[in-house]
C-alpha cells in the first residue's frame, strides 16, 4: 500500500509546488509592474504587502 501511495504523494507534492511557483511568479511580476509604473505607489504597496 505504501509503495502505491508514495508516487501519488510525490506527484501531488510536485504539482502543488509548481502551482505555488506559478502564482508566486505572477505575483512578483504584477508587483514589479506596479512599482515600475509609479514609484510613489512603492511605499504603499510594500507597506500593505503581507508577504514582505
MMTF fields as JSON, N, C-alpha, C and O atoms, coordinates in Angstrom:
{
  "mmtfVersion": "1.0.0",
  "mmtfProducer": "UNKNOWN",
  "numBonds": 207,
  "numAtoms": 208,
  "numGroups": 52,
  "numChains": 1,
  "numModels": 1,
  "chainsPerModel": [1],
  "groupsPerChain": [52],
  "chainIdList": ["A"],
  "bondAtomList": [4, 2, 8, 6, 12, 10, 16, 14, 20, 18, 24, 22, 28, 26, 32, 30, 36, 34, 40, 38, 44, 42, 48, 46, 52, 50, 56, 54, 60, 58, 64, 62, 68, 66, 72, 70, 76, 74, 80, 78, 84, 82, 88, 86, 92, 90, 96, 94, 100, 98, 104, 102, 108, 106, 112, 110, 116, 114, 120, 118, 124, 122, 128, 126, 132, 130, 136, 134, 140, 138, 144, 142, 148, 146, 152, 150, 156, 154, 160, 158, 164, 162, 168, 166, 172, 170, 176, 174, 180, 178, 184, 182, 188, 186, 192, 190, 196, 194, 200, 198, 204, 202],
  "bondOrderList": [1, 1, 1, 1, 1, 1, 1, 1, 1, 1, 1, 1, 1, 1, 1, 1, 1, 1, 1, 1, 1, 1, 1, 1, 1, 1, 1, 1, 1, 1, 1, 1, 1, 1, 1, 1, 1, 1, 1, 1, 1, 1, 1, 1, 1, 1, 1, 1, 1, 1, 1],
  "groupList": [{"groupName": "UNK", "atomNameList": ["N", "CA", "C", "O"], "elementList": ["N", "C", "C", "O"], "formalChargeList": [0, 0, 0, 0], "bondAtomList": [1, 0, 2, 1, 3, 2], "bondOrderList": [1, 1, 2], "singleLetterCode": "X", "chemCompType": "L-PEPTIDE LINKING"}],
  "groupTypeList": [0, 0, 0, 0, 0, 0, 0, 0, 0, 0, 0, 0, 0, 0, 0, 0, 0, 0, 0, 0, 0, 0, 0, 0, 0, 0, 0, 0, 0, 0, 0, 0, 0, 0, 0, 0, 0, 0, 0, 0, 0, 0, 0, 0, 0, 0, 0, 0, 0, 0, 0, 0],
  "groupIdList": [1, 2, 3, 4, 5, 6, 7, 8, 9, 10, 11, 12, 13, 14, 15, 16, 17, 18, 19, 20, 21, 22, 23, 24, 25, 26, 27, 28, 29, 30, 31, 32, 33, 34, 35, 36, 37, 38, 39, 40, 41, 42, 43, 44, 45, 46, 47, 48, 49, 50, 51, 52],
  "secStructList": [7, 2, 2, 2, 2, 2, 2, 2, 2, 2, 2, 2, 2, 2, 2, 2, 2, 2, 2, 2, 2, 2, 2, 2, 2, 2, 2, 2, 2, 2, 2, 2, 2, 2, 2, 2, 2, 7, 4, 4, 4, 2, 2, 2, 2, 2, 2, 2, 7, 6, 6, 7],
  "xCoordList": [0.837, 0.0, 0.872, 0.588, 1.94, 2.824, 3.518, 3.765, 3.833, 4.513, 3.607, 4.083, 2.308, 1.373, 1.078, 0.783, 1.158, 0.799, 1.927, 1.675, 3.166, 4.307, 4.378, 4.536, 4.269, 4.341, 3.232, 3.464, 2.02, 0.93, 1.258, 0.97, 1.862, 2.239, 3.252, 3.139, 4.237, 5.234, 4.595, 4.921, 3.686, 3.033, 2.222, 2.289, 1.449, 0.637, 1.538, 1.264, 2.603, 3.509, 4.179, 4.248, 4.673, 5.341, 4.342, 4.678, 3.114, 2.085, 1.762, 1.634, 1.63, 1.344, 2.493, 2.268, 3.726, 4.882, 4.904, 5.222, 4.568, 4.55, 3.482, 3.721, 2.296, 1.209, 1.6, 1.384, 2.179, 2.612, 3.687, 3.704, 4.582, 5.638, 5.067, 5.531, 4.053, 3.421, 2.74, 2.889, 1.988, 1.317, 2.328, 2.109, 3.443, 4.47, 5.094, 5.345, 5.345, 5.942, 4.989, 5.414, 3.704, 2.719, 2.615, 2.556, 2.591, 2.507, 3.728, 3.6, 4.906, 6.129, 6.115, 6.548, 5.617, 5.557, 4.602, 4.925, 3.417, 2.441, 3.007, 2.868, 3.644, 4.224, 5.318, 5.411, 6.139, 7.208, 6.634, 7.134, 5.58, 4.956, 4.344, 4.43, 3.724, 3.142, 4.234, 4.077, 5.352, 6.435, 7.058, 7.432, 7.169, 7.794, 6.889, 7.373, 5.57, 4.62, 4.662, 4.626, 4.738, 4.728, 5.569, 5.252, 6.631, 7.497, 6.816, 7.193, 5.813, 5.094, 4.238, 3.974, 3.804, 2.96, 3.804, 3.276, 5.114, 6.004, 5.894, 5.754, 5.955, 5.905, 4.574, 4.542, 3.477, 2.163, 2.052, 1.531, 2.544, 2.47, 3.306, 2.855, 4.516, 5.384, 4.797, 4.924, 4.15, 3.587, 2.359, 2.108, 1.594, 0.354, 0.556, -0.379, 1.76, 2.004, 2.343, 3.373, 1.491, 1.73, 2.857, 3.278, 3.359, 4.397, 5.8, 6.773, 5.926, 7.262, 7.841, 8.96],
  "yCoordList": [-1.201, 0.0, 1.252, 2.219, 1.22, 2.386, 2.583, 3.715, 1.473, 1.574, 2.243, 2.957, 2.011, 2.636, 4.082, 4.915, 4.374, 5.71, 6.716, 7.893, 6.255, 7.17, 7.941, 9.162, 7.289, 8.045, 9.092, 10.192, 8.752, 9.72, 10.918, 12.063, 10.633, 11.708, 12.639, 13.861, 12.049, 12.869, 13.679, 14.853, 13.068, 13.764, 14.945, 16.044, 14.705, 15.782, 16.884, 18.067, 16.502, 17.497, 18.358, 19.579, 17.722, 18.493, 19.364, 20.469, 18.876, 19.68, 20.919, 22.018, 20.739, 21.886, 22.886, 24.096, 22.378, 23.278, 24.04, 25.229, 23.362, 24.019, 25.103, 26.197, 24.798, 25.785, 26.983, 28.131, 26.71, 27.808, 28.639, 29.864, 27.978, 28.694, 29.617, 30.746, 29.138, 29.971, 31.173, 32.298, 30.939, 32.051, 33.056, 34.265, 32.554, 33.447, 34.277, 35.469, 33.644, 34.363, 35.439, 36.559, 35.11, 36.097, 37.245, 38.408, 36.93, 37.96, 38.87, 40.089, 38.286, 39.086, 39.96, 41.111, 39.419, 40.184, 41.365, 42.481, 41.116, 42.195, 43.255, 44.451, 42.825, 43.77, 44.597, 45.804, 43.96, 44.675, 45.703, 46.824, 45.322, 46.254, 47.441, 48.577, 47.176, 48.265, 49.22, 50.438, 48.661, 49.505, 50.297, 51.457, 49.675, 50.344, 51.452, 52.479, 51.239, 52.216, 53.516, 54.603, 53.405, 54.604, 54.377, 53.518, 55.144, 54.986, 55.531, 55.165, 56.406, 56.949, 55.893, 55.969, 54.899, 53.844, 52.803, 51.966, 52.859, 51.822, 51.661, 50.543, 52.754, 52.665, 52.067, 51.244, 52.477, 51.968, 50.471, 49.718, 50.039, 48.624, 47.782, 46.731, 48.234, 47.472, 47.424, 46.417, 48.523, 48.562, 47.662, 47.082, 47.543, 46.766, 45.323, 44.526, 44.97, 43.603, 42.701, 42.899, 41.711, 40.841, 39.84, 39.184, 39.708, 38.709, 39.266, 38.529, 40.541, 41.127, 40.765, 41.164],
  "zCoordList": [0.0, 0.0, 0.0, -0.706, 0.803, 0.833, -0.509, -0.926, -1.188, -2.478, -3.508, -4.391, -3.393, -4.325, -3.935, -4.792, -2.649, -2.167, -2.364, -2.621, -2.243, -2.313, -3.635, -3.6, -4.802, -6.057, -6.164, -6.666, -5.69, -5.728, -4.843, -5.189, -3.702, -2.782, -3.454, -3.364, -4.123, -4.814, -5.934, -6.109, -6.696, -7.809, -7.297, -7.848, -6.231, -5.66, -5.116, -5.315, -4.434, -3.856, -4.914, -4.775, -5.972, -7.027, -7.773, -8.198, -7.937, -8.608, -7.782, -8.323, -6.47, -5.603, -5.642, -5.688, -5.623, -5.688, -7.005, -7.031, -8.098, -9.407, -9.446, -9.958, -8.903, -8.891, -8.031, -8.42, -6.855, -5.99, -6.675, -6.551, -7.396, -8.112, -9.168, -9.331, -9.89, -10.924, -10.283, -10.759, -9.198, -8.525, -7.979, -8.06, -7.42, -6.878, -7.986, -7.811, -9.131, -10.263, -10.773, -11.059, -10.889, -11.351, -10.353, -10.752, -9.055, -8.029, -8.085, -7.977, -8.251, -8.334, -9.583, -9.541, -10.697, -11.941, -11.808, -12.215, -11.233, -11.047, -10.113, -10.372, -9.031, -8.078, -8.748, -8.52, -9.566, -10.268, -11.232, -11.32, -11.959, -12.904, -12.163, -12.628, -11.009, -10.222, -9.754, -9.839, -9.255, -8.76, -9.903, -9.727, -11.066, -12.2, -12.736, -13.213, -12.655, -13.193, -12.392, -12.967, -11.089, -10.252, -9.0, -8.177, -8.865, -7.694, -6.444, -5.33, -6.609, -5.458, -4.782, -3.582, -5.564, -5.01, -4.285, -3.554, -4.491, -3.968, -2.449, -1.953, -1.724, -0.265, 0.185, 1.1, -0.453, -0.073, -0.356, 0.467, -1.522, -1.883, -0.928, -0.472, -0.623, 0.277, 1.688, 2.384, 2.106, 3.452, 3.56, 4.617, 2.478, 2.532, 2.096, 2.168, 1.643, 1.178, 2.366, 3.012, 2.665, 3.824, 3.62, 4.573, 2.376, 2.098, 2.269, 2.115, 2.582, 2.733, 4.096, 4.417]
}
